[in-house]
Amino acid sequence: MKLLTLSQLRFFRLAPWSTLTVLLGVTLAVSSIVAVHQISQRVVVSLASVTPPQLAGVTHQLSRADLTMADYFQLRARWRAGELEGVSALMPIVEGSVEAGRLLGVDAFSGVPAALGLALLLPDQVLAGETSGRVAGERILAAGGSLEVARLVPGLPENLLVTDIGTAQVALGRSDDALDAIGVVVRAPSQRLIDWLDRLMPGFSAGIGFQTLDIPGWTVTEAAASEPTLAFSRSVLFNLGALGSLALVVAWLLVYQVSVIWLRRRAMTLKRLRQMGVSEAELRRVFLLNLLLLGLVSSGLGILLGDWLAGGLAGIATGFSDALPTVSVDHWLFLKATGSAVLVCLVGGWLACRREADPAAGKWPFRLVWLGLLVAGIYGLLFDGSLLGGFAAIAAAGVLTLVAIPRVLGGLKRLAVRPATRYVARRGLLARIGLREMLWHPGDLSVAIGALVLALATSVAMALMVDSFRLDFEAMLDQRVVHDVFVRGERDQNLNELADRLQALPGVSRVQRYGRADRTFSGRRVVVGFTRFDAREGGRYGLDGTLPQGQALVSERLARDLALAPGDVIELEAMAFPIAAVFPGYGDSTLRLILDDADAARIGLSLRYDRLSIDADDEAGVVAAVAQAAPDLEVQVRSSIRAEALKIFDQTFAITRALTLLALIVASVGLYNALLALELLQQPARRLLHSMGTTPLEQRLVAAYRVVGVGLTALLLALPLGLVMGWLLCAVINPRAFGWSLSLALSPGSFVWPVLSAMLAMLVVGLAPLPSEEAGEGGALEAGAFDGPA
Amino acid sequence: MVRLEQVSLGRARLRLASLVMAMLAQFGCAETPDESPLSGGQLRLGSVLGETALAGFARADAPRRFEFPADHGPHPAFRSEWWYLTLVLADESGRDVGVQFTLFRQALSAADIPADNRWQSNQIYLAHFAVTDTATGVHQADERFARGHPSLVGVRAEPFRLWLEDWRLEEVGEVWRLQADAGEARVEIDLDMAVRIVLQGESGLSRKGPGQASYYYSMPGIPAAGRIWMDGEPRAVRGLGWLDREWSTSLLSDGQVGWDWFALQLDDGRRLMAFQLRRRDGARDPYDQGMLVGADGVARPLEASDFTLLPTRYWRDSDGTDWPVAWRIRLGQEVLDVVAVLDDQRMATSIRYWEGMVAVLDDEGRRLGQGYLELTGYDGAVDE
C-alpha cells in the first residue's frame, strides 16, 4: 500500500502541470464556496438584529381573518391535546405603531424560551434596543398613556420596543382580546433538518419553500417570510449560494476529466501492477487517497483565498453595503471547504475509475443525474413555485446542454469531411489538422468544453438578467423620481410644519408629503404609505390619473406574497379597499400598500409626514432652507438620487460577476488541462510534422486552431443556453426570490462581456506553454491509449 | 380534627427558591457569574429581589385561623404560594409508579393592576409534572409557565379547581382528580381528600428565621387511585398522595448551598418528613427538622439532634454531577435505608434538581415503605 501510494505521488511529480491544474481548479472552487459562506455569515450576523431576541426560536407565524384571543386559546387547547404535531410552543403577538416606533407585545410565559426575558416587566414597561438612543427609566408617549423604558437590551432593532402583551394592547388602545398573529416554534424533525441545511447553506429554507407546518384554517407564514427584510436577504443568500456552487460543479468536471486522463496515462503501469497481484480495489483506493490529498491541500488554499475574496467583496454586497460586520472563521467554513473539496475530488475520481474499469458502467451515474435533474427541472419550472425549483430548471437546461456536447462534436466531425468544410480546408493544412484534432477526441474534450459552456452560459445569463434589470430599474426611477428635492426624516418625525414653510418659499411649486405606518396582513409586516393623490402623483405609480379615493396601490412584492391582483379587495381596519394597481418596487424589500391621505385618516392613521418631495425652480435654495430649518434631515436632489441608485445597483452585482468569473477561470484551467493531454497524445504526429518541415511556429498554429475550434464550439452551445438561463432568471428566479418580474431585454451588450471572456480564456489557454516535462511515466507512448473508445 | 404540628421550613424555601431561580435563570438579570442567583448552587435571592420588591405584600408574621376549603385557594396578598402533590403508587402487577405535580404562584408586584386587561395580571405561574415508572424504567418530566390569565391558569377554592391549561387538579364529586401529561406519560388519578390536615409550625405559622415565616399546612396519606398511560395503554394504579400548601412573602437567607428533603409513607402507617439544609460552612442548619406522624395520627416533631441523614451511594450523571440516590436515615435506634427506584430522576426543567420516588428498606433490605426525595444544589462531582 505504501509503495502504491508513493508510486502515485511520484506520478503527480512527473505530471506537475496537470496536478497543478487540479490544485488550482479545486482551490478556486473552494474559494468560491468560502467567499459565499463568509459573505453570507456577515449578512446573517447583520440580519440577526432584524428579529427581536424575544422572538428567537419562533419559526412560523399563524394568522387568519378576524383573529381574536379566543382563536389563540382554542389553538392552544388543540396543541395541548397533541393535534399540532411538531409544535413545541405557541405565543400570541400584538404589534402596532406608537409615536416612538413599532411596538411588539408578546406573552413572556407562553412557552417560547426567549420570550422569558420579558418576565420581570411590570405593566407599562418596555424594552428598547441599546442602539435606540434611549435610556433606562425614560418615559415615552403611547396612545394609551406613557411607557417606561425598563432597560436596554442588545440586539433589539433601534426602532422597535418590545413589551408584555397586555402593555402593548393598552398602549395601542386595543382590547385584551386583540391579537395580530400567533408565533409558533416548530421542532419537527424536518424543521431541524432545514435549520441544519440553513446553516450549511444560508438562505436554503427560502429557496425550497417547503412548509413544515400546515394547520387547516390558518395562514402559515415562515417567520423569515413575515419579516420582508429577512425574506429578501435570505433569497439573496440562496442566489449567491447557488452561484457559488457553479465553480464547484465546473471543478468537479475538471477533476473527473483529469482523473480519466491520468488513469489512461498510467494504464501501462497499472497493468503491470495488476500483473504483480495488486487488486483493482487497492489501486482505486490509492488513486482516490491521493486525490483526497490534493483535495485537502486545495481546501486549505481555498479557505485562505476565499476569506480574502470575501473581505474584498463584502463591502459592496447587495443591500448591505453600509457596514457588514466581520466574522471569524468557524467550523462550518471548514466543513464546507473541506467537504466540497473532498467531495469534488473523490466523486470525480471515483466516476473516472468506474469509467476506465467499465466504460459502459461508468455512464450510468451521469445518466441518472441528468435524468433526475431533467425531471426536477420540469417539475420545478411548471409545478413547483419555489426558488429551488427555478434553479432545478436552470440546472436541467445546463445538463441537457452537457449531454448534447458529444453529439454536437460528433456532428461537427461528420461535417468536417464534407464539402461544406472545404473552405476551412482550403485555408491550409494546419487549420485542418488543428480542427480535426479537436473533433477526433470528443470523449474527453467534451467534458472540458462542457465546463466552459456552463461558465460562459452563466455569464451570458447573468449579463442578460442584469441588463434587463437595469433597464427596468431605470424606467422605474424615471417614473418614480419626478420631484426636484427629497427630504427624509426619522420615522416618528412630523415634517408638516417644515412642509408649510417650504411651500411658502419663492419658486417652490409643490410640496408633496408622505407618511407611513406599520400594519400586519396575513402575518406579514406591511408598510402603509399615504399621501395626497392627484394625477401627477398617480403617474408615479403608473396610473393614468389619480388614485381614486377608497382604492389602494400595492407593491408587486406584496401582491405576489398575498396573491393579489388589480380589482381584488384588501381589508384594512374593517374597511375594504379595491386594488387600483400593482406597482414595481425593484430593490425594495418592504411590502407596501399606498393610500390617499383621506383614506388613511378614515382608517385611523395619524397623518404625520416624515418625508417630503419638492418641486422647485431653485433646488439649491430649497436644500439650504431645509438645512437651516432642520439640519438633521437627509436631503437629496433628483440627480443625486438617480446616480446613487444606479451606483448601488451596479455594486449589487459585483459579487455575482466575481463568482461567475471564478467559474470561468476554473473552466479555462480545465480546458488547458484537456488540451495539454491532447498535445501529449499528438506528440508522435508533431514529430511527423516536424520531419515534414513544419516550424515550431506552425505547430503552435495547429494548437491555436484547435483552441479556436474549442472556443467556437463552446460559444455555439453557451449562447443559446445562456439565453434560456437568462430567461429563467428574469421570468422565474426573480419573481420567486424577490417578488418582482423583469422583462428580458436582448441587448447586444449582454453578449459582449461573455464573448470577450471566452476569447480571452481561449487566448490565455492557447498561448500557455505546454511543457514537455508533463509527459509523465510512459510518456506519449503510454498515452497512446489516451482517447479510448471515442 | 386538626392537629397542630411543628414542622420544618426548609421545603418552603426550596420551592420558593426554585420558582424564582427558574425565572431568573432565563431573565439574564445577573451581569456576572458571581452575581448569578445560581452561582455555586447558592440561593442568593436577596441579591436579585431587593426588599422593595416585598413592599405592599402581606407578611406571615403571626398565627392565623385557617379556614377550609377557602385556604385551599390562592392568597394573592402574599408574594409566593404553591400547591405541591406527590404520589407513591403501584400498578396491578405491583410495579411502582411515582407522580409529582406542583403549581407555583409568584406575584411580580404588589401593585393593583387595572382589571380591564386580563393579560396585565401580575401573577405568574409555573407548574412541574413528572412520572416515574419502574415498569418501563422511565422518568418523564415537563414544566409549564403561564401568566394569571383566566383562560390559561388559576386556582379556585370552592369547588376546588387548579388548572394550567389542560393540567388540572380539581374537585369532581367526592374526590379531587389530577389530570396531567408529559410527553408520552399521562395520568388520571382520583384523590380522596378526606384526610387529616396538619398545620405546620406554630399553628400553621412556619418560622424561617428572624422575621421570616410562611403559612404552611400538609395533607399526607391521601388515598389515591386511577390510571396511568406510559406507552398508550392505560394501567390501573393505587397508592398514597401527599399535598403540601404554603404561602409567604419571605426570602431565603445566605449561606445555604442546597437541601435534601424526604417525605416517606411507611407501610405501617407512619409518615416521616425530614430534611437537611446543606450550608456552605458545613455546619448543620438549626432549621433542619422533621416530623414523624404515627399510625395513630399522633405527630412528633423532630429536631436536628433526633435524626441523621447520610448518603450511601452517588449516581453520576452525564454532566459529571454526583447525586446521592441512596441514604441511611437514623431515627433514634431505627435505621431506614432510602433508595431511589430509578437513579436518573432529574427534572428536565428550567431548574436543575433531582426529585423522585424512593423505596424505604430496613437494614436487611426488606421493604418498609415508599416516598419522595428532593435534592438541590448539587452541581459538581463528589471528591472520592
Interface residues (C-beta under 8 A of the other chain):
Chain A: M69 F73 R76 A77 R80 A81 D107 A108 F109 S110 G111 P113 L116 G117 A119 L120 L122 P123 D164 I165 G166 T167 Q169 V170 S175 D176
Chain B: M23 Q26 F27 G28 C29 L108 S109 A111 I113 P114 D116 N117 R118 W119 Q120 S121 N122 I124 Y125 R144 F145 A146 R147 S151 L152 E165 D166
